[in-house]
Amino acid sequence: MAPIPITIVTGFLGSGKTTLILNLIPQLPQTYKIALLKNEFGDVAIDSQLASSAAISGVQELLNGCICCNLVGQLGDALGTLRKDVAPNRIIVETSGSAFPATLAMEVNRLSRETGYYVLDGVIVVIDVENWKGYEDTSYTAKMQQKYTDLIVFNKWELVDERKYEDCLDRVGDLDLQIATVKSEKGRVDQSLLLGLDSALAKDGDSVHGGYSKDKQPHDHAADHQTEVEVLSVNLVSEGDTAKSVNLDSLETFLLSAPKDEVYRIKAMVSASHPLASSSGDVDGSGPQGDIATYILNWAFGRWTFTFNSANLPAPLSVASSAAESGVSPKHETILRMTIVLARGEASKWKTRIEKGGMIEQEGEGGFLLVDRVV
């Protein structure tokens, strides 16, 4: 069984973490099960909305302390209870009181190595632009702690002038680290940026491309600031009568070359003759041996997993819509469907790099790429 992805959402009390989660839920398939682990309860009205949500299948509380500090030892027991009692598709850990979630991230990674039940998908820090004063500690130790942050969400930026927002950006820059940042839209960030691709989301074909297409924007306000993230849709189409595999050596080189301040997330369904090792070095051996099968690639801010498609989607993959629009014969096989979520201003550069070849290609000769910018 594939490990349960864990998303950590942290930030000080009142920064908007729960609102971010509430706005995430409607973007997910109705059958998707989320379990929530909290170490405090904030606004009663907001938390009651969260508790009553049908998408939240279970809630565990760790009170009277910061989960990033003295309660971290209880994390394994709490996660184990949720795994056994709820069997969620994803666990969200929401914690307050620490701007440096390194201890918590390291504990999740330890549990992942020791049990194989979990995988860290992303660490998200929510910042209240209206009230945040910057990091009190910018020492070397603080910088090492902050390296575990994958994405900073700036909340409540609409309530301040541009100068205040720019000051927040400068304070993040004080740490001199590659950290992805994005503005929320009144507490909303598109799920394609917050979450990686897992087997449950892969059952929904739209989720492979994050709900994006050339004719369908992720939400009704695509022309606003959310376009600060740009999205590429990549399809690799094979030619010939026999099943083909993606060249995993080239794919790994591509994954290693993507800087996390330019490329935020890479999600793909991949036809491959064998599994690619995850960034941790683990190899998913649950797929068929010696046969081409479909795997789920989830790259998030420099880390990636490559897991057998337990959802039993057909392999080889069906021809994607962009391939069909380009006149590709239905007899051809789309052996890779990929979505790349990038920082603003990066799509054209990466589109050119990918189209030049050598990054995403078929094993052996043949095959061709279709690369479209969809946002």
C-alpha positions in Angstrom: 0.0 0.0 0.0 1.3 3.5 -0.9 2.3 5.6 2.1 -0.1 8.3 3.3 1.1 11.8 2.2 1.4 14.3 5.0 1.0 18.0 4.5 2.2 20.3 7.3 0.6 23.7 7.7 2.2 25.9 10.3 2.2 29.6 11.3 1.3 31.7 14.3 -2.2 31.8 15.8 -4.6 33.8 13.6 -2.4 33.7 10.5 -5.2 31.9 8.5 -4.1 28.2 8.5 -7.6 26.8 9.1 -9.1 29.1 6.5 -6.5 27.8 4.0 -7.6 24.3 4.8 -11.3 25.1 4.5 -10.7 26.7 1.1 -8.8 23.6 0.0 -11.5 21.1 0.7 -14.0 22.1 -2.0 -11.2 21.7 -4.6 -10.8 18.0 -3.9 -12.9 15.0 -5.1 -15.9 14.3 -3.0 -14.6 10.8 -2.1 -11.2 12.1 -1.0 -10.6 11.6 2.8 -8.6 14.0 4.9 -7.6 13.4 8.5 -6.5 16.4 10.5 -4.0 16.6 13.4 -4.1 19.9 15.4 -2.2 21.1 18.4 -4.6 23.9 19.2 -8.0 25.3 18.4 -8.3 28.9 17.4 -11.4 30.7 16.2 -14.4 28.7 17.4 -16.6 29.5 14.4 -13.9 28.6 11.8 -12.9 25.4 13.7 -16.6 24.3 13.9 -16.8 24.6 10.1 -13.8 22.5 9.8 -15.1 19.8 12.2 -18.4 19.6 10.5 -16.9 19.2 7.0 -17.8 15.9 5.4 -14.3 15.8 3.8 -12.6 15.7 7.3 -12.8 12.0 8.2 -11.0 12.3 11.5 -9.4 14.8 13.9 -6.7 14.3 16.5 -5.7 16.9 19.0 -2.3 17.4 20.7 -2.9 20.2 23.2 -0.9 22.0 25.9 2.2 22.5 23.9 3.9 23.1 20.6 3.8 20.1 18.3 7.1 21.3 16.9 8.8 21.0 20.3 7.7 19.1 23.4 4.8 17.2 21.7 6.8 15.9 18.8 7.3 12.5 20.6 3.5 12.0 20.5 3.3 12.4 16.8 3.8 8.8 15.8 0.9 7.6 18.1 -1.4 10.3 16.8 -0.7 9.5 13.2 -1.0 5.8 13.9 -4.5 6.3 15.4 -5.6 8.3 12.3 -4.2 5.7 9.9 -5.9 2.8 11.6 -9.2 4.4 12.5 -9.8 6.7 9.4 -7.6 5.2 6.6 -7.3 8.7 5.1 -6.0 9.6 1.6 -4.0 12.4 3.3 -3.2 13.7 6.7 -2.9 17.4 7.3 -0.9 18.5 10.4 -1.9 22.0 11.5 0.3 23.6 14.1 0.8 27.0 15.7 3.6 28.5 17.7 6.7 27.9 15.5 7.9 29.6 12.4 10.5 26.9 12.0 8.9 23.5 11.5 12.1 21.6 11.0 11.7 19.3 14.1 8.2 18.3 12.9 9.4 17.6 9.4 12.3 15.6 10.6 10.0 13.5 12.8 7.7 12.8 9.9 10.7 11.7 7.8 11.9 9.4 10.6 8.5 7.8 10.9 8.5 7.4 7.1 11.8 5.6 7.1 11.0 3.4 10.1 7.4 2.4 9.2 6.9 3.1 5.5 3.4 4.3 6.4 3.9 8.0 5.6 5.6 10.4 3.2 6.2 14.1 3.7 4.5 15.9 0.8 5.0 19.5 1.8 5.7 22.0 4.5 3.6 25.2 4.2 4.1 28.3 6.4 1.2 30.8 6.5 2.2 34.4 7.2 -0.2 37.1 8.2 1.2 40.1 6.2 -0.8 42.6 8.2 0.8 41.7 11.6 4.0 39.8 10.8 7.2 41.5 12.0 9.7 39.2 10.3 11.9 36.5 11.7 13.4 37.3 15.0 16.3 34.9 14.4 18.2 35.0 11.2 21.2 33.0 12.5 22.8 30.1 10.7 20.8 27.7 12.9 17.6 29.5 11.9 18.5 29.3 8.3 19.1 25.5 8.6 15.7 25.2 10.3 13.9 27.2 7.6 15.3 25.0 4.8 12.5 22.6 5.7 9.9 25.1 4.6 8.7 24.4 1.0 6.1 27.1 0.5 5.2 30.4 2.2 1.6 31.6 1.8 1.2 35.3 2.3 -2.3 35.9 3.8 -4.2 39.1 4.4 -2.0 41.0 2.0 -5.2 42.7 0.7 -5.4 44.6 4.0 -2.1 46.4 3.6 -0.4 48.7 1.1 2.2 47.4 -1.4 5.1 48.7 0.7 4.1 46.5 3.7 3.9 43.4 1.5 7.3 44.2 -0.1 8.7 44.5 3.4 7.5 41.0 4.2 9.2 39.7 1.1 12.4 41.5 2.2 12.2 39.8 5.7 11.9 36.4 4.0 14.9 37.3 1.9 16.9 37.9 5.1 17.2 34.1 5.3 18.9 34.0 1.9 17.2 30.7 1.0 15.3 29.3 -2.0 11.7 29.3 -0.7 8.6 29.4 -3.0 6.1 32.1 -2.1 2.6 32.8 -3.2 -0.2 35.2 -2.2 -3.5 33.7 -1.1 -6.8 34.9 -2.5 -8.6 35.7 0.7 -7.2 32.5 2.2 -7.4 30.4 -0.9 -4.5 28.8 -2.8 -5.1 26.4 -5.7 -4.8 22.7 -4.6 -2.3 22.0 -7.4 0.2 24.1 -5.5 -0.6 23.0 -2.0 -0.9 19.2 -2.7 1.0 16.7 -4.7 -0.4 13.9 -6.8 -1.4 10.7 -5.0 -3.2 7.5 -6.0 -6.6 8.8 -4.7 -6.3 12.1 -6.7 -5.0 10.2 -9.7 -8.4 8.4 -10.0 -9.7 11.8 -11.1 -8.1 12.3 -14.6 -8.4 16.1 -14.2 -6.1 15.9 -11.1 -3.2 14.7 -13.1 -3.1 18.1 -14.8 -4.3 19.9 -11.6 -7.6 20.7 -13.2 -5.9 22.9 -15.7 -6.4 22.9 -19.5 -6.1 25.4 -22.2 -9.8 26.1 -22.1 -10.4 25.6 -18.4 -8.8 27.8 -15.8 -8.4 26.5 -12.2 -10.9 29.0 -10.8 -12.9 32.0 -11.9 -10.2 34.6 -11.1 -7.4 33.3 -13.3 -6.6 36.8 -14.4 -5.8 38.0 -10.9 -2.7 37.6 -8.8 -3.0 33.8 -8.8 -1.4 33.9 -12.2 1.8 34.6 -10.4 2.1 30.8 -10.7 2.4 29.5 -14.2 1.6 26.0 -15.4 2.9 23.8 -18.2 1.2 20.7 -19.5 3.6 18.2 -21.0 2.6 15.0 -22.9 5.1 12.5 -24.3 3.6 10.5 -27.1 5.2 7.2 -28.3 5.2 5.9 -31.8 5.1 2.2 -32.9 3.1 -0.9 -32.2 4.8 -2.0 -29.0 4.5 -0.5 -25.5 7.1 2.1 -24.7 8.7 3.4 -21.5 9.8 6.8 -20.5 13.5 7.2 -20.3 14.0 7.3 -16.5 17.6 8.4 -16.6 16.7 11.5 -18.5 13.7 12.1 -16.2 15.8 11.8 -13.1 18.3 14.4 -14.5 15.4 16.7 -15.2 14.1 16.3 -11.6 17.5 17.0 -10.1 18.0 20.1 -12.3 14.8 21.9 -11.2 15.5 24.7 -8.7 12.7 24.9 -6.2 12.5 28.7 -6.3 11.5 28.3 -10.0 9.7 25.0 -10.2 7.2 24.4 -7.3 5.6 21.1 -8.2 5.8 18.4 -10.9 3.1 15.8 -11.1 2.9 13.1 -13.7 1.5 9.7 -14.7 4.4 7.8 -16.2 4.6 4.6 -18.2 7.9 2.9 -17.2 9.6 -0.5 -17.5 10.7 -0.3 -13.9 10.3 2.1 -10.9 12.6 5.2 -10.5 14.1 5.6 -7.1 12.5 8.3 -5.0 14.7 11.2 -3.9 15.2 9.4 -0.6 16.6 6.4 -2.4 13.6 4.2 -1.8 12.3 2.1 -4.6 8.6 1.0 -4.9 8.8 -2.7 -5.8 5.0 -3.3 -5.7 4.6 -3.0 -9.5 4.9 -5.8 -12.0 8.4 -7.1 -12.6 9.7 -6.7 -16.1 6.5 -5.2 -17.6 5.6 -1.6 -18.4 3.3 -0.2 -15.9 1.9 3.2 -14.9 3.6 5.1 -12.0 2.7 8.3 -10.2 5.5 10.9 -10.0 5.1 13.6 -7.3 7.9 16.1 -7.2 7.5 18.8 -4.5 10.1 21.5 -3.9 13.1 19.3 -4.6 11.8 16.0 -3.2 10.0 13.4 -5.2 8.3 10.0 -4.9 7.7 7.5 -7.7 5.0 5.0 -6.8 3.2 2.2 -8.6 -0.3 3.3 -9.7 -2.4 1.3 -7.3 -5.6 3.0 -8.7 -5.3 0.5 -11.6 -5.7 3.2 -14.3 -5.2 1.8 -17.8 -1.6 1.6 -19.0 -0.5 2.8 -21.4 -2.1 6.1 -20.7 -4.9 7.4 -22.9 -4.1 10.2 -25.4 -4.4 13.5 -23.6 -6.6 16.3 -25.0 -3.7 18.4 -26.1 -2.3 15.5 -28.1 -5.7 14.9 -29.7 -6.0 18.5 -30.6 -2.6 18.4 -32.4 -3.8 15.6 -34.7 -2.1 12.7 -32.9 -3.5 9.4 -34.0 -5.5 7.5 -31.3 -3.2 4.5 -32.1 -0.3 6.4 -30.6 0.2 6.2 -26.8 0.7 9.0 -24.4 3.3 7.5 -22.1 3.7 10.6 -19.9 1.2 13.2 -18.8 2.8 15.9 -16.6 1.9 19.2 -15.0 4.6 21.6 -13.9 3.7 24.4 -11.6 6.2 27.3 -11.8 6.9 30.7 -10.3 5.7 33.6 -12.3 7.9 34.4 -15.3 9.4 30.9 -15.6 7.1 29.1 -18.0 8.5 30.3 -21.3 12.1 29.5 -20.2 11.2 25.9 -19.0 9.0 25.3 -22.0 11.9 26.1 -24.3 14.3 23.9 -22.2 11.9 20.9 -22.3 11.2 21.3 -26.0 14.9 21.3 -26.8 15.0 17.6 -25.7 17.1 15.5 -23.4 14.9 16.0 -20.3 11.7 14.1 -21.1 12.0 11.4 -23.7 11.1 7.9 -24.7 13.5 5.0 -24.2 15.2 4.4 -27.5 14.4 6.4 -30.5 11.1 7.9 -31.5 8.3 9.7 -29.6 7.5 13.4 -29.5 6.7 16.0 -27.0 3.7 18.3 -26.7 4.3 21.2 -24.3 1.6 23.8 -23.7 1.4 26.7 -21.3 -2.1 26.5 -19.7 -1.8 29.3 -17.1 
